[in-house]
């Protein structure tokens, strides 16, 4: 195993870092500027003007963006949807979808249903009749649902690519903690061509999504830790920097350990998933790593962010302070995963079954 970044990953990271140094926007206003750099095209096939890169480059991009708690639709578009589509989209659909993605069109994936985060057996139905498929069901916690041009909808018969403006599809905004919007999606007899029911396994959607969320979590905690350490360095009490107090130093050291643990889990899972090995032993290793990563994010990330807030004192809870952006995004992605108890049950079941 070698987790060292290669030249392609370094190049992507340099573009992101340079962009964030030049631009002050950290919300949706940054998206068109990011699109102009060509970053959304890195995973597209070369015939669509892309670079033909994959998960390692996407994970680096997501991590670097999250280090500054940037709230743009890179996670659902590139981390959830694009890589599965590149592998499964028919040529006729690829000619329509991928050029729009290169121009900034937002993609998203509906991973959860009411009471069922990362649903394994969707209750959303897809009935094929002739050359058409009729889809009925409800999805929740769909990131950037209102902003999406296309949605990937897991059903009981496969994963469907649905136009956001399809007749019978309703999108309702949901309250969120931070700047990444989400919504509920209801499909009431939405009809799509049969070719839109794609040969994508729902387990593959889940794998890529968990790996991408882990990359974002890695960046969020790294950025929050840097922000907190700098605050402790310059903030003084009793004529001493806060960082010199023993209790404070112990807490920031604990945060560093959590950050490095999360980084190792994220990099390991992304590395394993990116390897070209379809053997059963390797697939087991992938799923083991991803379950550990999902639990680590859901259990450790919110707690670490709370400690960062505590070390900032009253400043950190101000919504105008940068710390709020990190904490809010961390809460949302942990909730998308289903929470710590859900992920612990999943991890425990996997351990007991092997």
TORKOL-4160 file (C-alpha; in steps of 0.2 Angstrom, whole numbers, padded with zeros to 4 digits, m for minus):
354
<pt num="1" X="0000" Y="0000" Z="0000"/>
<pt num="2" X="0006" Y="0017" Z="m0005"/>
<pt num="3" X="m0005" Y="0032" Z="0000"/>
<pt num="4" X="0007" Y="0045" Z="m0007"/>
<pt num="5" X="m0001" Y="0057" Z="m0019"/>
<pt num="6" X="0004" Y="0055" Z="m0037"/>
<pt num="7" X="0006" Y="0069" Z="m0050"/>
<pt num="8" X="m0012" Y="0070" Z="m0055"/>
<pt num="9" X="m0018" Y="0071" Z="m0037"/>
<pt num="10" X="m0005" Y="0085" Z="m0033"/>
<pt num="11" X="m0010" Y="0095" Z="m0049"/>
<pt num="12" X="m0029" Y="0094" Z="m0043"/>
<pt num="13" X="m0024" Y="0100" Z="m0026"/>
<pt num="14" X="m0013" Y="0114" Z="m0032"/>
<pt num="15" X="m0028" Y="0120" Z="m0043"/>
<pt num="16" X="m0040" Y="0120" Z="m0028"/>
<pt num="17" X="m0028" Y="0128" Z="m0016"/>
<pt num="18" X="m0024" Y="0142" Z="m0029"/>
<pt num="19" X="m0042" Y="0145" Z="m0032"/>
<pt num="20" X="m0046" Y="0147" Z="m0014"/>
<pt num="21" X="m0031" Y="0159" Z="m0011"/>
<pt num="22" X="m0038" Y="0170" Z="m0025"/>
<pt num="23" X="m0057" Y="0169" Z="m0022"/>
<pt num="24" X="m0066" Y="0174" Z="m0006"/>
<pt num="25" X="m0082" Y="0165" Z="m0010"/>
<pt num="26" X="m0085" Y="0149" Z="0000"/>
<pt num="27" X="m0103" Y="0146" Z="m0006"/>
<pt num="28" X="m0113" Y="0142" Z="m0022"/>
<pt num="29" X="m0105" Y="0158" Z="m0029"/>
<pt num="30" X="m0089" Y="0149" Z="m0030"/>
<pt num="31" X="m0096" Y="0135" Z="m0041"/>
<pt num="32" X="m0096" Y="0144" Z="m0058"/>
<pt num="33" X="m0078" Y="0150" Z="m0054"/>
<pt num="34" X="m0073" Y="0132" Z="m0050"/>
<pt num="35" X="m0081" Y="0126" Z="m0066"/>
<pt num="36" X="m0070" Y="0138" Z="m0076"/>
<pt num="37" X="m0055" Y="0130" Z="m0069"/>
<pt num="38" X="m0060" Y="0113" Z="m0077"/>
<pt num="39" X="m0060" Y="0104" Z="m0061"/>
<pt num="40" X="m0078" Y="0096" Z="m0063"/>
<pt num="41" X="m0071" Y="0088" Z="m0079"/>
<pt num="42" X="m0056" Y="0079" Z="m0072"/>
<pt num="43" X="m0066" Y="0062" Z="m0071"/>
<pt num="44" X="m0075" Y="0064" Z="m0088"/>
<pt num="45" X="m0069" Y="0054" Z="m0103"/>
<pt num="46" X="m0056" Y="0063" Z="m0114"/>
<pt num="47" X="m0069" Y="0064" Z="m0128"/>
<pt num="48" X="m0079" Y="0076" Z="m0118"/>
<pt num="49" X="m0064" Y="0087" Z="m0114"/>
<pt num="50" X="m0060" Y="0078" Z="m0098"/>
<pt num="51" X="m0044" Y="0070" Z="m0090"/>
<pt num="52" X="m0051" Y="0053" Z="m0088"/>
<pt num="53" X="m0046" Y="0053" Z="m0070"/>
<pt num="54" X="m0055" Y="0044" Z="m0056"/>
<pt num="55" X="m0058" Y="0042" Z="m0037"/>
<pt num="56" X="m0041" Y="0047" Z="m0031"/>
<pt num="57" X="m0041" Y="0064" Z="m0039"/>
<pt num="58" X="m0059" Y="0067" Z="m0035"/>
<pt num="59" X="m0056" Y="0063" Z="m0016"/>
<pt num="60" X="m0041" Y="0075" Z="m0016"/>
<pt num="61" X="m0052" Y="0089" Z="m0023"/>
<pt num="62" X="m0066" Y="0086" Z="m0011"/>
<pt num="63" X="m0053" Y="0086" Z="0004"/>
<pt num="64" X="m0045" Y="0102" Z="m0002"/>
<pt num="65" X="m0062" Y="0111" Z="m0004"/>
<pt num="66" X="m0068" Y="0104" Z="0013"/>
<pt num="67" X="m0052" Y="0111" Z="0021"/>
<pt num="68" X="m0060" Y="0128" Z="0019"/>
<pt num="69" X="m0078" Y="0122" Z="0022"/>
<pt num="70" X="m0083" Y="0127" Z="0004"/>
<pt num="71" X="m0101" Y="0124" Z="0001"/>
<pt num="72" X="m0103" Y="0120" Z="m0017"/>
<pt num="73" X="m0111" Y="0104" Z="m0026"/>
<pt num="74" X="m0095" Y="0095" Z="m0029"/>
<pt num="75" X="m0099" Y="0081" Z="m0016"/>
<pt num="76" X="m0115" Y="0076" Z="m0024"/>
<pt num="77" X="m0110" Y="0079" Z="m0042"/>
<pt num="78" X="m0092" Y="0072" Z="m0042"/>
<pt num="79" X="m0092" Y="0062" Z="m0027"/>
<pt num="80" X="m0109" Y="0053" Z="m0027"/>
<pt num="81" X="m0115" Y="0053" Z="m0046"/>
<pt num="82" X="m0101" Y="0056" Z="m0059"/>
<pt num="83" X="m0090" Y="0041" Z="m0056"/>
<pt num="84" X="m0104" Y="0028" Z="m0057"/>
<pt num="85" X="m0111" Y="0037" Z="m0072"/>
<pt num="86" X="m0095" Y="0036" Z="m0081"/>
<pt num="87" X="m0095" Y="0018" Z="m0079"/>
<pt num="88" X="m0113" Y="0014" Z="m0084"/>
<pt num="89" X="m0120" Y="0028" Z="m0094"/>
<pt num="90" X="m0125" Y="0023" Z="m0112"/>
<pt num="91" X="m0116" Y="0033" Z="m0126"/>
<pt num="92" X="m0132" Y="0042" Z="m0131"/>
<pt num="93" X="m0135" Y="0048" Z="m0113"/>
<pt num="94" X="m0117" Y="0052" Z="m0110"/>
<pt num="95" X="m0117" Y="0063" Z="m0126"/>
<pt num="96" X="m0131" Y="0073" Z="m0117"/>
<pt num="97" X="m0126" Y="0073" Z="m0099"/>
<pt num="98" X="m0107" Y="0074" Z="m0098"/>
<pt num="99" X="m0105" Y="0090" Z="m0108"/>
<pt num="100" X="m0117" Y="0099" Z="m0097"/>
<pt num="101" X="m0108" Y="0093" Z="m0081"/>
<pt num="102" X="m0092" Y="0100" Z="m0089"/>
<pt num="103" X="m0102" Y="0117" Z="m0090"/>
<pt num="104" X="m0107" Y="0116" Z="m0071"/>
<pt num="105" X="m0123" Y="0106" Z="m0072"/>
<pt num="106" X="m0127" Y="0098" Z="m0054"/>
<pt num="107" X="m0130" Y="0080" Z="m0052"/>
<pt num="108" X="m0136" Y="0072" Z="m0036"/>
<pt num="109" X="m0140" Y="0055" Z="m0029"/>
<pt num="110" X="m0155" Y="0050" Z="m0018"/>
<pt num="111" X="m0147" Y="0038" Z="m0006"/>
<pt num="112" X="m0160" Y="0038" Z="0008"/>
<pt num="113" X="m0179" Y="0035" Z="0011"/>
<pt num="114" X="m0190" Y="0039" Z="0026"/>
<pt num="115" X="m0182" Y="0030" Z="0041"/>
<pt num="116" X="m0169" Y="0021" Z="0030"/>
<pt num="117" X="m0152" Y="0030" Z="0027"/>
<pt num="118" X="m0142" Y="0023" Z="0014"/>
<pt num="119" X="m0157" Y="0011" Z="0010"/>
<pt num="120" X="m0151" Y="m0006" Z="0004"/>
<pt num="121" X="m0168" Y="m0012" Z="m0002"/>
<pt num="122" X="m0177" Y="0003" Z="m0009"/>
<pt num="123" X="m0196" Y="0004" Z="m0008"/>
<pt num="124" X="m0196" Y="0016" Z="m0023"/>
<pt num="125" X="m0203" Y="0005" Z="m0037"/>
<pt num="126" X="m0199" Y="0005" Z="m0055"/>
<pt num="127" X="m0211" Y="m0004" Z="m0067"/>
<pt num="128" X="m0206" Y="m0007" Z="m0085"/>
<pt num="129" X="m0219" Y="m0006" Z="m0098"/>
<pt num="130" X="m0213" Y="m0007" Z="m0116"/>
<pt num="131" X="m0199" Y="0006" Z="m0119"/>
<pt num="132" X="m0203" Y="0016" Z="m0103"/>
<pt num="133" X="m0201" Y="0014" Z="m0084"/>
<pt num="134" X="m0213" Y="0022" Z="m0072"/>
<pt num="135" X="m0206" Y="0027" Z="m0055"/>
<pt num="136" X="m0215" Y="0029" Z="m0039"/>
<pt num="137" X="m0208" Y="0033" Z="m0021"/>
<pt num="138" X="m0201" Y="0046" Z="m0009"/>
<pt num="139" X="m0183" Y="0050" Z="m0005"/>
<pt num="140" X="m0176" Y="0061" Z="0009"/>
<pt num="141" X="m0160" Y="0071" Z="0013"/>
<pt num="142" X="m0156" Y="0073" Z="m0005"/>
<pt num="143" X="m0141" Y="0085" Z="m0007"/>
<pt num="144" X="m0144" Y="0100" Z="m0019"/>
<pt num="145" X="m0160" Y="0092" Z="m0024"/>
<pt num="146" X="m0167" Y="0109" Z="m0030"/>
<pt num="147" X="m0152" Y="0114" Z="m0039"/>
<pt num="148" X="m0149" Y="0097" Z="m0048"/>
<pt num="149" X="m0151" Y="0095" Z="m0067"/>
<pt num="150" X="m0152" Y="0076" Z="m0065"/>
<pt num="151" X="m0155" Y="0064" Z="m0051"/>
<pt num="152" X="m0149" Y="0046" Z="m0048"/>
<pt num="153" X="m0164" Y="0037" Z="m0040"/>
<pt num="154" X="m0161" Y="0020" Z="m0033"/>
<pt num="155" X="m0177" Y="0009" Z="m0036"/>
<pt num="156" X="m0182" Y="m0009" Z="m0033"/>
<pt num="157" X="m0177" Y="m0013" Z="m0051"/>
<pt num="158" X="m0161" Y="m0003" Z="m0053"/>
<pt num="159" X="m0154" Y="0015" Z="m0052"/>
<pt num="160" X="m0163" Y="0027" Z="m0063"/>
<pt num="161" X="m0157" Y="0043" Z="m0071"/>
<pt num="162" X="m0171" Y="0056" Z="m0069"/>
<pt num="163" X="m0173" Y="0074" Z="m0076"/>
<pt num="164" X="m0176" Y="0086" Z="m0062"/>
<pt num="165" X="m0190" Y="0094" Z="m0072"/>
<pt num="166" X="m0199" Y="0077" Z="m0076"/>
<pt num="167" X="m0218" Y="0077" Z="m0074"/>
<pt num="168" X="m0223" Y="0070" Z="m0057"/>
<pt num="169" X="m0207" Y="0074" Z="m0048"/>
<pt num="170" X="m0208" Y="0086" Z="m0033"/>
<pt num="171" X="m0194" Y="0093" Z="m0024"/>
<pt num="172" X="m0197" Y="0100" Z="m0006"/>
<pt num="173" X="m0183" Y="0110" Z="0003"/>
<pt num="174" X="m0178" Y="0103" Z="0020"/>
<pt num="175" X="m0170" Y="0112" Z="0035"/>
<pt num="176" X="m0151" Y="0110" Z="0036"/>
<pt num="177" X="m0137" Y="0115" Z="0048"/>
<pt num="178" X="m0126" Y="0124" Z="0035"/>
<pt num="179" X="m0124" Y="0130" Z="0018"/>
<pt num="180" X="m0127" Y="0114" Z="0008"/>
<pt num="181" X="m0145" Y="0113" Z="0004"/>
<pt num="182" X="m0155" Y="0097" Z="0003"/>
<pt num="183" X="m0173" Y="0092" Z="0000"/>
<pt num="184" X="m0186" Y="0078" Z="m0001"/>
<pt num="185" X="m0190" Y="0071" Z="m0018"/>
<pt num="186" X="m0207" Y="0063" Z="m0022"/>
<pt num="187" X="m0209" Y="0053" Z="m0038"/>
<pt num="188" X="m0227" Y="0051" Z="m0042"/>
<pt num="189" X="m0227" Y="0040" Z="m0058"/>
<pt num="190" X="m0212" Y="0048" Z="m0066"/>
<pt num="191" X="m0210" Y="0041" Z="m0083"/>
<pt num="192" X="m0192" Y="0039" Z="m0091"/>
<pt num="193" X="m0186" Y="0029" Z="m0106"/>
<pt num="194" X="m0180" Y="0012" Z="m0102"/>
<pt num="195" X="m0162" Y="0016" Z="m0106"/>
<pt num="196" X="m0162" Y="0027" Z="m0091"/>
<pt num="197" X="m0163" Y="0012" Z="m0079"/>
<pt num="198" X="m0145" Y="0010" Z="m0077"/>
<pt num="199" X="m0134" Y="m0006" Z="m0073"/>
<pt num="200" X="m0127" Y="0002" Z="m0057"/>
<pt num="201" X="m0127" Y="m0009" Z="m0041"/>
<pt num="202" X="m0134" Y="0001" Z="m0026"/>
<pt num="203" X="m0119" Y="m0006" Z="m0016"/>
<pt num="204" X="m0107" Y="0003" Z="m0029"/>
<pt num="205" X="m0117" Y="0019" Z="m0026"/>
<pt num="206" X="m0115" Y="0017" Z="m0007"/>
<pt num="207" X="m0096" Y="0013" Z="m0008"/>
<pt num="208" X="m0092" Y="0029" Z="m0018"/>
<pt num="209" X="m0103" Y="0040" Z="m0008"/>
<pt num="210" X="m0096" Y="0034" Z="0009"/>
<pt num="211" X="m0078" Y="0036" Z="0002"/>
<pt num="212" X="m0082" Y="0053" Z="m0004"/>
<pt num="213" X="m0090" Y="0059" Z="0012"/>
<pt num="214" X="m0075" Y="0052" Z="0021"/>
<pt num="215" X="m0064" Y="0063" Z="0010"/>
<pt num="216" X="m0075" Y="0078" Z="0015"/>
<pt num="217" X="m0074" Y="0074" Z="0033"/>
<pt num="218" X="m0055" Y="0073" Z="0033"/>
<pt num="219" X="m0054" Y="0090" Z="0025"/>
<pt num="220" X="m0067" Y="0098" Z="0037"/>
<pt num="221" X="m0058" Y="0092" Z="0053"/>
<pt num="222" X="m0041" Y="0097" Z="0046"/>
<pt num="223" X="m0047" Y="0114" Z="0042"/>
<pt num="224" X="m0056" Y="0116" Z="0059"/>
<pt num="225" X="m0040" Y="0110" Z="0068"/>
<pt num="226" X="m0029" Y="0123" Z="0059"/>
<pt num="227" X="m0042" Y="0136" Z="0063"/>
<pt num="228" X="m0043" Y="0131" Z="0082"/>
<pt num="229" X="m0024" Y="0130" Z="0084"/>
<pt num="230" X="m0022" Y="0147" Z="0077"/>
<pt num="231" X="m0035" Y="0154" Z="0088"/>
<pt num="232" X="m0026" Y="0147" Z="0103"/>
<pt num="233" X="m0010" Y="0154" Z="0097"/>
<pt num="234" X="m0015" Y="0172" Z="0096"/>
<pt num="235" X="m0029" Y="0172" Z="0110"/>
<pt num="236" X="m0021" Y="0177" Z="0127"/>
<pt num="237" X="m0027" Y="0175" Z="0144"/>
<pt num="238" X="m0018" Y="0181" Z="0160"/>
<pt num="239" X="m0005" Y="0187" Z="0148"/>
<pt num="240" X="m0002" Y="0170" Z="0141"/>
<pt num="241" X="m0007" Y="0162" Z="0124"/>
<pt num="242" X="m0021" Y="0150" Z="0127"/>
<pt num="243" X="m0011" Y="0136" Z="0119"/>
<pt num="244" X="0001" Y="0137" Z="0134"/>
<pt num="245" X="m0012" Y="0131" Z="0146"/>
<pt num="246" X="m0010" Y="0112" Z="0150"/>
<pt num="247" X="m0028" Y="0108" Z="0149"/>
<pt num="248" X="m0030" Y="0117" Z="0132"/>
<pt num="249" X="m0014" Y="0109" Z="0125"/>
<pt num="250" X="m0021" Y="0091" Z="0130"/>
<pt num="251" X="m0037" Y="0095" Z="0121"/>
<pt num="252" X="m0029" Y="0101" Z="0105"/>
<pt num="253" X="m0018" Y="0086" Z="0105"/>
<pt num="254" X="m0033" Y="0074" Z="0107"/>
<pt num="255" X="m0041" Y="0083" Z="0092"/>
<pt num="256" X="m0025" Y="0080" Z="0082"/>
<pt num="257" X="m0026" Y="0062" Z="0086"/>
<pt num="258" X="m0044" Y="0061" Z="0080"/>
<pt num="259" X="m0039" Y="0071" Z="0064"/>
<pt num="260" X="m0025" Y="0059" Z="0060"/>
<pt num="261" X="m0036" Y="0044" Z="0063"/>
<pt num="262" X="m0049" Y="0050" Z="0052"/>
<pt num="263" X="m0037" Y="0054" Z="0038"/>
<pt num="264" X="m0029" Y="0037" Z="0039"/>
<pt num="265" X="m0047" Y="0029" Z="0038"/>
<pt num="266" X="m0052" Y="0040" Z="0023"/>
<pt num="267" X="m0036" Y="0038" Z="0013"/>
<pt num="268" X="m0036" Y="0019" Z="0016"/>
<pt num="269" X="m0054" Y="0017" Z="0010"/>
<pt num="270" X="m0052" Y="0028" Z="m0005"/>
<pt num="271" X="m0036" Y="0019" Z="m0010"/>
<pt num="272" X="m0044" Y="0002" Z="m0008"/>
<pt num="273" X="m0059" Y="0007" Z="m0018"/>
<pt num="274" X="m0048" Y="0014" Z="m0032"/>
<pt num="275" X="m0038" Y="m0002" Z="m0035"/>
<pt num="276" X="m0042" Y="m0012" Z="m0050"/>
<pt num="277" X="m0045" Y="m0028" Z="m0041"/>
<pt num="278" X="m0062" Y="m0037" Z="m0041"/>
<pt num="279" X="m0057" Y="m0052" Z="m0031"/>
<pt num="280" X="m0068" Y="m0057" Z="m0016"/>
<pt num="281" X="m0054" Y="m0054" Z="m0003"/>
<pt num="282" X="m0051" Y="m0036" Z="m0010"/>
<pt num="283" X="m0070" Y="m0033" Z="m0010"/>
<pt num="284" X="m0071" Y="m0038" Z="0008"/>
<pt num="285" X="m0057" Y="m0027" Z="0012"/>
<pt num="286" X="m0066" Y="m0012" Z="0004"/>
<pt num="287" X="m0082" Y="m0015" Z="0013"/>
<pt num="288" X="m0072" Y="m0017" Z="0030"/>
<pt num="289" X="m0063" Y="0000" Z="0027"/>
<pt num="290" X="m0079" Y="0009" Z="0022"/>
<pt num="291" X="m0089" Y="0003" Z="0037"/>
<pt num="292" X="m0074" Y="0009" Z="0048"/>
<pt num="293" X="m0074" Y="0025" Z="0039"/>
<pt num="294" X="m0092" Y="0028" Z="0040"/>
<pt num="295" X="m0093" Y="0025" Z="0059"/>
<pt num="296" X="m0077" Y="0035" Z="0062"/>
<pt num="297" X="m0085" Y="0050" Z="0053"/>
<pt num="298" X="m0102" Y="0048" Z="0061"/>
<pt num="299" X="m0096" Y="0046" Z="0079"/>
<pt num="300" X="m0079" Y="0056" Z="0080"/>
<pt num="301" X="m0082" Y="0071" Z="0068"/>
<pt num="302" X="m0096" Y="0079" Z="0077"/>
<pt num="303" X="m0088" Y="0077" Z="0094"/>
<pt num="304" X="m0072" Y="0084" Z="0087"/>
<pt num="305" X="m0081" Y="0099" Z="0080"/>
<pt num="306" X="m0089" Y="0102" Z="0097"/>
<pt num="307" X="m0072" Y="0102" Z="0105"/>
<pt num="308" X="m0066" Y="0115" Z="0092"/>
<pt num="309" X="m0081" Y="0126" Z="0097"/>
<pt num="310" X="m0077" Y="0124" Z="0115"/>
<pt num="311" X="m0059" Y="0129" Z="0112"/>
<pt num="312" X="m0065" Y="0145" Z="0103"/>
<pt num="313" X="m0076" Y="0150" Z="0117"/>
<pt num="314" X="m0091" Y="0161" Z="0113"/>
<pt num="315" X="m0083" Y="0167" Z="0096"/>
<pt num="316" X="m0085" Y="0150" Z="0088"/>
<pt num="317" X="m0104" Y="0149" Z="0090"/>
<pt num="318" X="m0106" Y="0165" Z="0081"/>
<pt num="319" X="m0114" Y="0161" Z="0064"/>
<pt num="320" X="m0103" Y="0174" Z="0056"/>
<pt num="321" X="m0087" Y="0165" Z="0062"/>
<pt num="322" X="m0079" Y="0152" Z="0050"/>
<pt num="323" X="m0080" Y="0139" Z="0063"/>
<pt num="324" X="m0099" Y="0138" Z="0061"/>
<pt num="325" X="m0096" Y="0133" Z="0043"/>
<pt num="326" X="m0086" Y="0118" Z="0048"/>
<pt num="327" X="m0097" Y="0112" Z="0062"/>
<pt num="328" X="m0113" Y="0114" Z="0051"/>
<pt num="329" X="m0106" Y="0104" Z="0037"/>
<pt num="330" X="m0100" Y="0090" Z="0049"/>
<pt num="331" X="m0117" Y="0088" Z="0057"/>
<pt num="332" X="m0125" Y="0087" Z="0040"/>
<pt num="333" X="m0114" Y="0073" Z="0033"/>
<pt num="334" X="m0114" Y="0063" Z="0049"/>
<pt num="335" X="m0133" Y="0064" Z="0048"/>
<pt num="336" X="m0133" Y="0058" Z="0029"/>
<pt num="337" X="m0123" Y="0043" Z="0035"/>
<pt num="338" X="m0137" Y="0039" Z="0047"/>
<pt num="339" X="m0128" Y="0044" Z="0063"/>
<pt num="340" X="m0116" Y="0035" Z="0075"/>
<pt num="341" X="m0128" Y="0021" Z="0082"/>
<pt num="342" X="m0134" Y="0016" Z="0064"/>
<pt num="343" X="m0116" Y="0015" Z="0058"/>
<pt num="344" X="m0110" Y="0005" Z="0074"/>
<pt num="345" X="m0124" Y="m0007" Z="0071"/>
<pt num="346" X="m0119" Y="m0009" Z="0053"/>
<pt num="347" X="m0100" Y="m0011" Z="0058"/>
<pt num="348" X="m0105" Y="m0023" Z="0072"/>
<pt num="349" X="m0116" Y="m0034" Z="0060"/>
<pt num="350" X="m0101" Y="m0035" Z="0048"/>
<pt num="351" X="m0089" Y="m0040" Z="0062"/>
<pt num="352" X="m0101" Y="m0054" Z="0069"/>
<pt num="353" X="m0104" Y="m0061" Z="0052"/>
<pt num="354" X="m0086" Y="m0063" Z="0048"/>
